[in-house]
Amino acid sequence: MSRPSASLKEYKALFPYITKYRKQYIAGIICLIIVDAAQIAIPQFIRIAIDLISGGDFELQQIITIALLMVGTMALVSAGRFLWRYFINGSSRRIEAQLREDLFDHLQKLSWDFYQKNKIGDLMARSINDLHAVRMSIGMGLVAFFDFAFMATAILIIIFIQDASSAAYSIIPLPIVTILILIFGSRVGKKFRAAQETYSKMSDNAQETFAGINVIKSFVKEWWFIKKFADSNDDYRKANMGLVRLFGFFFPFVAFLSGLTILIMLAIGGVRVINDQMSPGSLVAMFRYLGMLIWPLMGAGFMVNMIQRGAVSLGRVNEILKTEPSIKNKITTEDTEEHGGEDFCNVPCDDSNVTAIEICNLGFSYNDDNKVLENINLKIERGQWLGIMGKTGSGKSTLIKTLTRTIDPPSGSVKIFGFDIRDWKLEVLRSMFAISPQDSYLFSDTIASNIMYGKDTGNITRRHGGTEDTESYEGLEENPELTSASLRLCERIIENELNNAINLASLNKDLDIFQYGKETLVGERGLTLSGGQKQRVAIARAAIMDSEILILDDSFSAVDNETEQKILENLWNERKGRTTIIISHRVSTLKYSDNIVVLENGKILESGNPQQLINTGGFYSRMAKFQRLEVH
């Protein structure tokens, strides 16, 4: 991704979120102003008490009254501080949570090519570290701004009213502080952006290392990755030390200038007290006010820091949120009206005579230089089994990706059930496919949960001799009118479908070995399972979807021949009347195919049923002889 600028315009993206919590922010700001006003009132109580005591003409009741007023004021300050933290910081955290949720939701919508260009570690850094900086800018950054604007202004007005001559001399160092804040703010943005980018690199380095830990250990390359992480960690330290040095100079210097104002007040105010031009209480109050002025000035530095950090981080987050999916729905209300008002892309066609998949002159390239697919023509009738074979890099997986619009084929080149693939709504199109991919990705969850990821548990369907009874179990636990028997029925339906998928994928014997059976937790990406077990869990996950079109993309590469034949036989019996596509290098895997196409360099080299291809003496025939299998 490009480097976003630290522009305050980035905060426009937060207006809808802040507007949602405007009442809380207003209440928090009111509480903050009350706290500041109460703090400013305390030196006045001190001034009155000291002047009474120094004058010698006072009563104890007067001092007690002032002390009680101070206690009440400090109690008000404590309560106000709790409330503004609750309203402002609470709202900023809610906005952070909502923004993170929206970011995650948007990332789910982005297309495959986005993740090819952007590293996971960087996306994680933007989702966590950058959103933390945004939260600080709309939380404590806002507090620092109002403290600076209200308290500093009020204190300056009060000290000029009390003694304009002393105040005029004592604030001489303040313009230097203002200039310093402006310089500080511009430099913080640049250094923080560099720090965030090095954090992203370090995060990505760690993510890649942990994801590939098995490979690292097998090649005994731990030392190299330790060094690589140490280098990125050192870069992050150096970037942060740049910020530390900046803060290390700014805040002590501001404190020095603030202390200088007190020194000037001591010199000038002391002379005025000696000459009876200022009361002792007023001098003490002036000291107190100038001491209180240090926080708004320091707060100004915090404010600039947090706002600049927030702008940089929000720019990095907005860059993702502004990214449009390269593949999205084409259908609009006007489009459906052109087809008689029927939203034809919401319901799969029930006509068994309609061609399931039709590919016409399909060509595709990831860049303009090399064609990955070229002039592909293919027709798959509903209920047919298609086998795809080819050398590595021949375009097999790319062809499959065009069917689900994981990548976008040219308009009119691919039709599903008679309609151009671009006219289908993405969620409906993809719901018609169940895919067991090459990498057999599993989530860090139980085996049962990994299989059930493929099932829409909103409606559970039972099949009895071709008839279907649908039981919805959504909301059963919340609805007292529905009987517990209905809930148990739905649970049995889920359990039966899960067991059927497990048996279909020949996983039942493996589960008997595990201590907790199908409730066994698998490690991240299924590390605790063997390659064959992972593939069979992925097959079960695809099979339980009971989809119109099932795609098995080299899903038997780690499965032994005997188990493979059992699974294929189960699929053949289970999926009669529905379309199945199998990609494999094994001739035995494609034995049930009605038609087989062999790809080479993105083109169809040969096609036909298994027996026809054996007789042609081509690539398929050579593979069959090489593997020494009898094809029926």
C-alpha positions in Angstrom: 0.0 0.0 0.0 1.1 3.6 -0.6 2.1 5.8 2.3 -0.8 7.8 3.6 -0.3 11.5 4.6 -1.0 12.7 8.1 -3.8 15.0 7.0 -6.4 16.1 9.5 -8.9 15.6 6.7 -8.7 11.9 7.5 -10.9 12.6 10.6 -13.9 13.2 8.3 -14.3 9.4 8.2 -15.1 9.5 11.9 -18.0 12.0 11.8 -20.7 9.2 11.5 -19.2 7.4 14.5 -18.8 10.6 16.6 -22.3 11.7 15.6 -23.7 8.4 17.0 -22.2 9.2 20.4 -22.6 13.0 20.3 -24.7 13.0 23.4 -22.1 11.2 25.4 -19.4 13.5 24.0 -21.4 16.6 24.9 -22.0 15.3 28.4 -18.3 14.4 28.8 -17.2 17.9 27.6 -19.6 19.6 30.0 -18.2 17.5 32.9 -14.7 18.3 31.7 -15.4 22.1 31.7 -17.0 21.8 35.2 -13.9 20.0 36.4 -11.6 22.7 34.9 -13.8 25.5 36.4 -13.7 23.9 39.8 -9.9 23.5 39.7 -9.6 27.1 38.7 -11.8 28.1 41.7 -9.5 26.4 44.3 -6.7 29.0 44.1 -9.3 31.7 44.8 -10.2 30.0 48.1 -6.5 29.8 48.9 -6.1 33.5 48.1 -9.0 34.5 50.4 -7.8 32.3 53.3 -4.2 33.6 53.1 -5.3 37.2 52.9 -7.5 36.7 55.9 -4.7 35.0 57.9 -2.1 37.6 56.9 -4.4 40.4 57.8 -4.8 39.0 61.3 -8.4 40.0 61.5 -10.4 36.8 61.0 -12.5 34.3 62.7 -11.9 30.5 62.7 -15.4 29.9 61.3 -14.3 31.8 58.1 -11.3 29.5 57.6 -13.5 26.4 58.3 -16.1 27.6 55.8 -13.4 28.1 53.1 -11.9 24.7 53.9 -15.3 23.0 53.6 -15.9 24.9 50.3 -12.5 23.5 49.0 -13.4 20.0 50.1 -16.8 20.3 48.3 -15.0 21.6 45.2 -12.5 18.8 45.2 -15.3 16.3 45.6 -16.9 17.9 42.5 -13.6 17.6 40.7 -13.4 13.9 41.5 -16.9 13.2 40.4 -16.5 15.2 37.3 -13.3 13.4 36.4 -15.0 10.0 36.7 -17.9 11.2 34.5 -15.8 12.7 31.7 -13.7 9.6 31.6 -16.8 7.5 31.4 -18.5 9.5 28.7 -15.4 10.5 26.5 -13.1 7.6 27.0 -16.0 5.2 27.0 -17.3 6.6 23.7 -13.8 6.5 22.1 -13.5 2.8 23.0 -17.0 2.1 21.6 -16.0 3.9 18.4 -12.7 1.9 18.2 -14.7 -1.4 18.6 -17.2 -0.3 15.9 -14.5 0.9 13.6 -12.5 -2.4 14.0 -15.7 -4.4 13.3 -16.4 -2.3 10.2 -12.8 -2.7 9.1 -13.0 -6.5 9.5 -16.3 -6.6 7.7 -14.8 -4.6 4.8 -11.8 -6.9 4.7 -14.2 -9.8 4.2 -15.7 -8.1 1.1 -12.3 -7.4 -0.6 -11.4 -9.6 -3.4 -8.7 -12.3 -3.7 -6.2 -9.9 -5.5 -6.2 -7.5 -2.5 -4.7 -10.2 -0.3 -2.2 -11.1 -3.0 -0.8 -7.5 -2.7 -1.0 -6.9 1.0 0.6 -8.9 3.8 -1.3 -10.2 6.8 1.0 -8.7 9.3 0.5 -5.2 7.9 -3.3 -5.7 8.0 -3.1 -6.9 11.6 -1.1 -3.9 12.6 -3.6 -1.5 11.0 -6.5 -3.4 12.7 -4.9 -3.2 16.2 -2.1 -0.8 16.6 -3.4 1.9 14.3 -7.0 1.7 15.8 -5.5 2.2 19.2 -3.9 5.4 18.1 -7.2 6.6 16.6 -9.0 5.8 19.8 -6.4 7.9 21.8 -6.9 10.8 19.4 -10.7 11.0 19.9 -10.4 10.2 23.6 -7.5 11.8 25.5 -6.6 13.9 22.5 -10.0 15.6 22.8 -9.6 16.0 26.5 -6.1 17.6 26.0 -7.6 20.0 23.5 -10.4 21.3 25.8 -8.0 21.5 28.7 -5.7 23.6 26.6 -8.5 25.8 25.1 -10.6 26.3 28.2 -8.2 26.1 31.2 -5.3 28.0 29.6 -7.6 30.7 28.4 -9.4 31.0 31.7 -6.1 31.1 33.7 -4.6 33.8 31.5 -7.8 35.9 31.9 -7.8 35.5 35.7 -4.2 36.3 36.2 -4.5 39.4 34.1 -7.5 40.5 36.0 -5.8 40.0 39.3 -2.5 41.7 38.3 -2.0 42.6 34.7 1.5 44.0 35.2 2.9 40.8 36.8 1.0 38.6 34.4 2.4 40.4 31.4 6.0 39.7 32.4 5.4 36.2 33.6 3.9 34.9 30.2 6.9 36.1 28.1 8.2 32.5 27.7 4.7 31.3 26.4 5.1 32.3 22.7 8.2 30.1 22.6 6.1 27.2 23.8 3.5 27.9 21.1 6.2 27.9 18.4 7.7 24.7 19.9 4.3 23.0 19.8 3.9 23.8 16.1 7.3 22.4 15.2 6.8 19.4 17.4 3.5 18.5 15.8 4.9 18.4 12.2 7.8 16.2 13.2 5.7 13.8 15.3 3.6 12.9 12.3 6.6 11.9 10.2 8.3 9.9 12.9 5.1 8.1 14.0 4.4 7.1 10.5 7.8 5.6 10.2 7.3 3.8 13.5 3.9 2.4 12.4 5.4 1.1 9.1 8.3 -0.6 10.9 5.8 -2.1 13.3 3.8 -3.5 10.3 7.0 -5.1 8.9 7.9 -6.6 12.3 4.3 -8.0 12.7 4.4 -9.5 9.2 7.7 -11.0 9.9 6.4 -12.7 13.1 3.2 -13.9 11.4 5.1 -15.5 8.5 7.6 -17.1 11.0 4.9 -18.7 13.1 2.8 -19.8 10.1 5.8 -21.6 8.6 7.4 -22.9 11.8 7.4 -26.5 10.6 9.3 -25.6 7.5 11.7 -23.5 9.5 12.4 -26.3 11.9 12.8 -28.9 9.2 15.5 -26.8 7.5 17.1 -25.8 10.8 16.7 -22.2 9.9 15.7 -20.9 13.3 18.9 -18.8 13.6 18.1 -17.0 10.3 14.6 -16.1 11.3 15.7 -15.0 14.8 18.2 -12.7 13.1 15.6 -11.4 10.7 13.1 -10.7 13.5 15.9 -9.1 15.6 16.7 -6.8 12.7 13.0 -5.7 12.2 12.7 -5.4 16.0 15.8 -3.2 16.1 14.3 -1.0 13.2 11.1 -0.6 15.3 13.2 0.3 18.4 15.1 2.9 16.4 11.9 4.4 14.9 10.4 4.7 18.4 13.6 6.1 19.9 13.3 8.9 17.4 9.9 9.7 19.0 11.4 9.2 22.5 14.2 11.7 21.8 11.6 14.2 20.5 9.4 13.8 23.6 12.5 13.8 25.8 13.4 17.2 24.5 9.9 18.7 24.2 8.3 18.0 27.6 11.3 18.9 29.8 11.7 22.1 27.8 8.1 23.0 28.2 8.4 22.3 31.9 11.5 24.5 32.1 9.7 27.4 30.3 6.7 27.0 32.6 9.0 27.1 35.6 10.5 30.2 34.2 7.1 31.9 34.3 6.9 31.1 38.1 10.4 32.5 38.6 9.5 35.7 36.9 6.3 35.9 38.9 8.3 35.4 42.1 10.7 38.2 41.3 8.1 40.7 40.1 5.2 39.6 42.3 7.5 39.5 45.4 8.5 43.2 44.9 4.8 44.2 44.4 3.8 42.4 47.6 6.6 44.2 49.5 5.4 47.5 48.1 1.8 46.7 49.0 0.8 46.6 45.4 -0.3 42.9 45.6 -1.7 40.9 48.5 0.2 37.8 49.7 -2.9 35.7 48.9 -2.9 37.0 45.3 0.7 36.1 44.9 0.2 32.5 46.1 -2.9 32.2 43.9 -0.8 33.5 40.9 1.9 30.8 41.7 -0.9 28.2 41.8 -2.4 29.4 38.5 1.0 29.4 36.8 1.6 25.9 38.1 -1.7 24.8 36.8 -0.8 26.3 33.4 1.9 23.7 33.0 -0.7 20.9 32.3 -2.6 22.7 29.5 0.7 23.6 27.9 2.0 20.0 28.3 -1.5 18.9 27.2 -1.1 20.9 24.0 1.9 18.8 23.3 0.0 15.6 24.0 -2.9 16.8 21.9 -0.6 17.5 18.9 1.1 14.2 19.4 -2.2 12.2 19.6 -3.9 14.0 16.8 -0.9 13.6 14.5 -0.6 9.9 15.4 -4.4 9.5 15.0 -4.3 11.2 11.6 -1.5 8.9 10.4 -3.2 5.8 11.7 -6.6 6.8 10.5 -5.1 7.4 7.1 -3.7 3.8 7.1 -7.1 2.5 8.1 -9.0 4.7 5.6 -6.8 3.4 2.9 -8.3 -0.1 3.4 -11.8 1.2 3.9 -11.6 3.2 0.6 -10.4 0.2 -1.3 -13.2 -1.2 -3.5 -13.6 -4.9 -4.1 -12.4 -5.6 -7.7 -15.2 -8.2 -7.9 -18.7 -7.2 -6.9 -22.3 -7.6 -7.7 -23.6 -6.2 -11.0 -27.3 -6.8 -10.4 -29.4 -3.8 -9.5 -33.2 -3.2 -9.1 -33.3 -1.9 -12.6 -31.6 -5.0 -14.0 -34.1 -7.4 -12.3 -37.0 -5.3 -13.7 -35.7 -5.9 -17.2 -36.3 -9.6 -16.5 -39.9 -9.3 -15.7 -39.3 -8.1 -12.1 -38.0 -11.5 -11.0 -34.7 -11.6 -9.2 -33.6 -14.6 -11.2 -30.2 -14.6 -9.5 -31.6 -15.4 -6.1 -32.9 -18.9 -6.9 -31.0 -21.6 -8.8 -32.9 -22.9 -11.8 -34.8 -26.2 -11.1 -34.9 -27.3 -14.7 -32.8 -30.5 -14.9 -32.2 -29.9 -18.6 -30.4 -26.6 -18.1 -26.7 -26.8 -18.6 -24.9 -26.4 -15.3 -21.8 -24.7 -16.6 -21.0 -23.4 -20.0 -17.7 -21.9 -20.9 -17.3 -20.1 -24.2 -13.9 -18.9 -25.6 -12.6 -18.2 -22.1 -9.3 -16.5 -21.9 -7.6 -15.1 -18.8 -4.3 -13.6 -17.7 -3.1 -12.2 -14.4 -1.1 -9.6 -16.4 -1.0 -8.6 -20.0 2.1 -10.6 -20.8 1.1 -14.3 -20.3 -2.2 -16.0 -20.9 -3.0 -18.5 -18.2 -6.2 -19.7 -19.9 -6.8 -19.4 -23.7 -9.8 -20.3 -25.8 -11.4 -22.7 -23.3 -14.7 -24.1 -24.5 -16.5 -26.5 -22.2 -20.1 -27.6 -21.4 -21.0 -29.5 -18.2 -24.5 -30.8 -18.0 -26.4 -30.9 -14.7 -25.5 -34.1 -12.8 -22.3 -34.8 -14.8 -18.9 -35.5 -13.3 -16.1 -33.6 -14.9 -12.4 -34.6 -14.4 -9.6 -32.1 -15.0 -6.0 -33.2 -15.5 -2.9 -31.4 -16.4 0.7 -30.6 -15.5 1.5 -28.1 -12.7 0.9 -24.6 -14.0 -1.4 -25.7 -16.8 -4.3 -23.5 -15.5 -6.5 -26.0 -13.6 -7.0 -24.0 -10.4 -7.4 -20.7 -12.4 -10.2 -22.3 -14.4 -12.0 -23.3 -11.2 -11.5 -19.7 -9.7 -13.4 -18.3 -12.7 -16.4 -20.4 -11.9 -16.9 -18.8 -8.4 -15.6 -15.3 -9.5 -12.7 -15.6 -7.2 -11.1 -14.0 -10.3 -13.2 -12.3 -12.8 -13.6 -13.9 -16.3 -14.5 -11.8 -19.3 -18.2 -11.0 -19.7 -20.2 -13.7 -21.4 -17.4 -16.3 -21.2 -18.8 -18.3 -18.3 -22.5 -19.2 -17.7 -24.0 -20.9 -14.7 -27.4 -22.5 -15.2 -27.9 -20.4 -18.4 -27.0 -17.0 -16.9 -23.8 -15.0 -17.3 -21.7 -15.5 -14.2 -21.4 -11.7 -13.8 -25.2 -11.4 -13.5 -25.3 -13.7 -10.5 -25.3 -12.2 -7.0 -21.9 -13.2 -5.5 -23.4 -14.7 -2.3 -25.9 -16.7 -4.3 -23.4 -17.8 -6.9 -20.8 -19.0 -4.4 -23.5 -20.7 -2.2 -24.1 -23.1 -5.1 -20.5 -24.3 -5.0 -18.8 -26.4 -2.3 -15.1 -26.5 -2.7 -12.4 -28.6 -1.2 -9.3 -26.6 -2.1 -5.7 -27.7 -2.5 -4.4 -26.3 0.8 -7.1 -27.9 3.0 -7.2 -24.9 5.3 -8.6 -25.8 8.7 -9.5 -23.4 11.6 -8.2 -23.7 15.1 -11.4 -25.4 16.4 -12.8 -28.9 16.8 -13.0 -31.3 13.9 -16.8 -31.2 14.1 -16.9 -27.4 13.9 -14.5 -27.3 11.0 -16.9 -29.6 9.1 -19.9 -27.7 10.1 -18.4 -24.4 8.8 -19.7 -25.6 5.4 -23.3 -25.9 6.6 -26.0 -23.2 6.8 -27.3 -24.1 10.2 -30.3 -21.7 9.9 -32.2 -24.5 8.2 -31.5 -28.2 8.6 -32.8 -30.5 5.8 -33.6 -34.1 6.1 -33.8 -36.2 2.9 -36.1 -39.3 2.9 -36.3 -41.0 -0.5 -36.1 -37.8 -2.4 -38.5 -35.8 -0.2 -37.3 -33.0 2.0 -38.6 -31.9 5.4 -37.0 -28.6 6.6 -36.8 -27.8 10.3 -35.6 -24.3 11.3 -33.9 -24.2 14.7 -33.0 -20.5 14.7 -34.3 -18.9 17.9 -35.6 -22.1 19.4 -33.8 -21.5 22.7 -35.2 -18.0 23.0 -38.8 -18.9 22.0 -40.6 -20.5 24.9 -43.6 -21.5 22.7 -41.4 -24.0 20.8 -41.1 -27.4 22.6 -37.8 -28.9 23.7 -38.7 -31.8 21.5 -38.3 -29.5 18.4 -34.9 -28.4 19.7 -33.8 -32.1 20.2 -35.1 -33.0 16.7 -33.0 -30.2 15.1 -30.0 -31.3 17.2 -30.4 -34.9 15.9 -30.7 -33.7 12.3 -27.4 -31.7 12.7 -25.8 -34.7 14.3 -27.0 -37.1 11.6 -25.7 -34.8 8.8 -22.4 -34.4 10.5 -22.0 -38.2 10.9 -23.0 -38.7 7.3 -20.3 -36.3 6.1 -17.7 -37.9 8.4 -18.6 -41.4 7.0 -18.6 -40.1 3.4 -15.0 -38.8 3.9 -13.9 -42.0 5.6 -13.0 -40.1 8.7 -14.8 -42.4 11.2 -11.9 -44.7 11.8 -9.5 -41.8 12.4 -11.8 -40.3 14.9 -11.8 -43.5 16.9 -8.1 -43.0 17.5 -8.6 -39.4 18.9 -9.4 -39.2 22.6 -12.2 -36.7 22.1 -13.4 -38.0 18.7 -14.9 -35.4 16.5 -14.7 -32.8 19.4 -10.9 -33.0 19.1 -9.3 -29.6 18.8 -7.0 -29.2 15.8 -4.1 -26.8 15.9 -3.8 -23.7 13.8 -4.3 -24.5 10.1 -4.8 -28.2 11.2 -1.2 -28.7 12.3 -2.2 -31.6 14.6 -3.6 -33.7 11.8 -1.8 -35.5 9.0 -2.1 -34.3 5.5 -4.6 -37.0 4.5 -6.7 -36.3 7.6 -6.8 -32.6 6.8 -7.9 -33.3 3.2 -10.7 -35.6 4.4 -11.9 -33.0 6.9 -12.0 -30.5 4.0 -13.9 -33.0 1.8 -16.4 -33.6 4.6 -16.8 -29.8 5.0 -17.6 -29.5 1.3 -19.8 -32.6 1.2 -22.1 -31.5 4.1 -23.1 -28.4 2.1 -25.1 -30.6 -0.2 -24.4 -28.1 -3.0 -25.4 -27.9 -6.6 -21.8 -28.1 -7.7 -19.0 -29.8 -5.8 -15.4 -29.0 -6.7 -12.5 -31.2 -5.4 -9.3 -29.5 -6.2 -6.5 -32.1 -5.9 -8.2 -33.2 -2.7 -6.8 -36.7 -2.7 -3.1 -36.1 -3.1 -2.3 -37.1 0.5 -5.0 -39.9 0.7 -4.1 -43.5 0.1 -5.7 -45.3 -2.9 -8.0 -47.5 -0.9 -9.4 -44.6 1.1 -9.7 -42.6 -2.0 -11.8 -45.2 -3.8 -14.2 -45.4 -0.7 -14.7 -41.7 -0.7 -15.3 -41.6 -4.5 -17.8 -44.4 -4.2 -19.6 -42.6 -1.4 -19.7 -39.4 -3.4 -21.0 -41.2 -6.5 -23.9 -42.7 -4.5 -24.6 -39.5 -2.6 -24.4 -36.9 -5.4 -26.5 -38.5 -8.2 -28.2 -35.8 -10.2 -25.7 -33.1 -9.1 -22.6 -31.7 -10.7 -19.1 -32.7 -9.5 -15.8 -31.4 -10.7 -12.6 -33.2 -9.7 -9.0 -32.0 -10.4 -6.4 -34.6 -10.0 -3.1 -36.0 -11.3 -4.3 -39.5 -10.6 -6.1 -41.5 -13.2 -7.8 -43.5 -10.5 -9.4 -40.4 -9.0 -11.0 -39.5 -12.4 -12.5 -43.0 -13.0 -16.1 -41.9 -12.3 -15.9 -38.9 -14.6 -18.4 -38.6 -17.5 -15.9 -36.3 -19.3 -12.3 -35.5 -18.7 -10.3 -32.5 -20.1 -6.6 -32.3 -20.1 -5.1 -28.8 -19.9 -1.7 -27.8 -21.1 -0.4 -24.2 -21.1 -3.9 -22.9 -20.5 -5.5 -24.7 -23.4 -7.6 -27.9 -23.7 -5.2 -30.5 -25.0 -7.6 -33.4 -25.1 -11.1 -34.3 -23.9 -13.4 -37.2 -23.7 -14.5 -40.0 -21.4 -11.9 -42.2 -19.7 -12.0 -45.0 -22.2 -11.8 -42.6 -25.2 -8.7 -40.9 -23.7 -7.0 -44.2 -23.0 -7.5 -45.1 -26.7 -6.0 -41.8 -28.0 -2.6 -42.5 -26.6 -2.2 -38.9 -25.4 -1.2 -37.4 -22.1 -4.0 -39.1 -20.2 -3.1 -42.5 -21.7 0.6 -42.0 -20.9 -0.3 -41.1 -17.3 -2.5 -44.2 -17.0 0.3 -46.4 -18.2 2.8 -44.7 -15.9 0.7 -45.2 -12.9 0.0 -48.8 -13.9 -3.7 -48.6 -13.2 -6.6 -50.4 -14.9 -9.2 -47.9 -16.0 -12.8 -49.0 -16.3 
